[in-house]
Amino acid sequence: MTDKKNVWFPAKDNGWGWGKPATWQGWSVLVTYCLVVMLVSFKFDPKVELLNWAMAVVVCTIGLLGMYVWKGEAPNWKWKTIEKEKRKWFK
């Protein structure tokens, strides 16, 4: 089991995967990813160089997923029942 203080990306409460970052380090990784994707979009115009743009975004996304695996909790299926009052759309 991982130490909670070192977890940047906790597992989701419902479903499979990771939730929002829990530490400033996790948020900085996510913001850096968004900035790098924006820079890639300025460098390679997706309308003109779609293949180069897509390859660069895939490489960035693989790097982001690597950080999630390295510094996050192990993702597994969790399913909590939702209380009846919270299921209603309108009250």
N, C-alpha and C positions, 0 to 999 in steps of 0.2 A: 504494500500500500504506500502511496506517495505521501510525503509530508505536506500538509495543507499550506504551510508558509511558502513553499517553493512552487506551488501550482499557479501558473499564470492564466491558464484556461481551464476552468472547472467543467466537468461533464454536465450535460443538460439535465434538468429535473424530469422532463418528459421526453421520450423519444431516444434517438441515438445521435451522438456527436457531442460537440462542445457548445457551451453557452457563451455569453459575453465575457470579455476578459475581467479578471478579478484583481489585477494589480496594475500599477502604472507601466510596468515593463510590457505586459500584455497589450495594453492600449497603445503603447509606442510602436510595438510590432505591427498592430493593425493599421495605425495611421501611416506608418512607413510603407506598408503594402499599398495602401490607397494612393499615396503620393507617387510611388514608383509606377503604378499602373497609369496614372495620369501623365507622368513624364513619357512613358512608352507610347501613349496615345498621341502625344505631341510629336514625338520622334518619327513614329510610323503612322501615317494616316490610314485608318482602317478601310477607308473607301478606295485607296490606291494600293496599299501594300498589306492586304488582308492576311496573307500567310505569315509575313514577318511579324506583324502585330500579334496575331494569334499565338505564334510560337513564343514570343516574349512574355505574353500574359500567362501562358501555361507554365513557363519556367518560374515566373513570380509566384504563381499559385502553388506550385509544388514546393517552393521555399516556405510559403506561409503554412502549408499543411505540415511540413517538416517541423516547424516551430511548434505547432499545435501538438504534434505527437511527442516531441522532445520535452516540452515544458507544460503539457496539459495532463489532466487525468485520463486514464484509459476510458475510451468511450464504450458504453454498453447500454443495452436496452433498459430503460427505466420507465415504468408506467404507473403514475399515481392517479387514483380516481378523482374526478373533479366533483366538488360538491354541487348539489342540485341548484343552489342559488346562484352560483358563479356561471352555470351553463346558460342561463337566460340572457337573451340579447337585449330585451327591453323589460323594464320593471314597471 
